[in-house]
Amino acid sequence: MNGKLYSIENRDLVYEWSEKWLALIELINNVIGIEQPPWSPPPPTELQEIEYQRLRFWFIDHQTQFLPLWREFYGSHDWAYPSNNADEDRDFPQKYLENHFLYFYEPENLYRLAQQLELQSGIDIWEPSEHVATMVRPILIRLGQLLIEFVDWIDQRANENKWETTSS
């Protein structure tokens, strides 16, 4: 196998990032509503806000270690960014192109996240858009799928490193 080898600590960070990402996806889906009628999700609860803050700060605290690994993984594939429209990519802030996940944990609270995702149409009233929610879910799922591939990718390289270390 060609490529850089990674420590078990790197692998564990990617595992934990993936677990936290799945928790964030679940939280976002719970907040923006389920696809079953009647579609009128209640405003986020205090516990949901606390959970979002807990996850948000974990991601912020660990992104410095995670992003170089993510860039190497992402760069090792011939993938386009999520958008195939070059004009959209030009308008999209570079920080989100460098860290696809930041878009979902950067906002200070769930209400701001809903506004950033263009789910929230009201200013003072919690009123997420069902139409936009159905377009956001596949993006969250795709990032989750990429993380699963990332886990496999780094696991192979961390295990190889472990075998070479123990056989030396």
N, C-alpha and C positions, 0 to 999 in steps of 0.2 A: 504494500500500500504506500503510495506516495503522499507527501504532505507533512505538515507540521504535527508534532505530537503534543498532547495536552495533559495537564496534571489532573489528578482525581478531583482536586479542588475546583478546577475549571468545569469539569463535568458536573460536579455537585451544584455549582452555581447555575448552570444551564437547566438542570433538573428542577431546582427550586424556582427559577424564573418561570419555567413552564407550568409548574403547579400554581404559582401566584397568578399567572396569566389566565389559566382556566377558572380560577376563583373570580378574577375580574370580569371575564366574559359572563359567567353565571350572574354576577351582581348586575352588570349592565343589562342583561336580558331580563332579569327580574324587575328592574326599574323601568325599562322602556315598554314592558308589557309582553304578554304572551300573544300568540297568533289566534287564540280562540276568542270568539265573541262572548260577552260584549267587550270591545277593545277600548278600555278607558282605565289605564293603570293609575293607581293612586300616587301622590307625590312620594318621593323617597322618605323612608322612616329615618329616625335618628340613628338606629342601629345600622342601617344601610350606609348612611353618611360616614359613620365611624369606621365601618369596614372599608369603604372607599378610601378614606384617609390613611388607614393602616396599610393598605395595598399600595396606594400612591407613594407614600413615603418610603416603603420598602423598595419599590422600583427606582425612585430617585436616588436612594442611598446605594444601590447596586449597579446602576447603569454604567458607571465608569469602568467597572470590571467586565460587564456583560458585552458592551458595544464592540470592543475590538474582536471578541470571539464571534459575535453576530456578523460583523463585516467580513471576516475571513470565511465564514460559512456561506454567506450570501454571495460573496465575490467568487467563490469556488464553483458557482453554478451560472449558467448563461440565462439568467432570468431577467425579465423586464420588471420595472417597478410596477406596483399594482395598477397604475393607469397606463393605457396604451396610447393616450392622447398627449403628444408632446407639449401642446399649448397648456393643458391642465398641469403638467409637471412643472412648467416654467412658473406658473402662478402659485404652486404649492410651496410653502416655506421649506428651505433646504434642511432645516433641523428635523422635519418629519420624514424626508427622504433618507436621511442618515439613520434615523431611529423610528421605524414604522410604528413602534409601540407607544412612543411618547404622546402621540395624538390622543391616546385613550387614558393616560394617567397624568398629563400635564395640568388639565383644568383643576382649579382649587376645590371644586365640589361637584356633586352629581348634577346639579342644576346647570352649572357652567359647561359640564361635559355634554349634556343634552343640547345646549345651545351650540356648542362647537360642532357637534355632529349634525347640526341643523334639524334635530328632532324636535326641539322646543320652539314653538312658534310664538307663544305668549311671553310677555315680559314679566308679569306678576303672577300669572296663573300657570300651574303645572298642566301642560297640554301637549304631550309629545305626539308627533305625527306617525300614524300607523304606516303610512306609505313609506316614509323615510326609514322607519324601524326595519321594515322588511328588506330594505337595501343595505342597511348597516350590518345585519346579521351575517351575510355571506363574507363580508370583509373580516369580521371577527373570527369566523370559522377558518378562513384561509390562513390568517396569521397563526391560528392554533395548529393547523396542519403543517405549516412551515416549521413551527417549533418542534413538532414531533419528528420531522425530518432532521432538524438540528440536533435533537437529543440523540438520534441514531448516529449521526455524523460524528459528534464529539465523543460519543460512547466508544465507537470503533477506534478513534485516535487515542483516547485515554486508556483503553484496555491494551492497545498495542504498546503504549508507553509503559504500562504496568508490567507486561510480560518481558519487555526488553530490560526493564530495571531489575526485575527479580532474577533474570537469567544471566546477568552480568556478574 
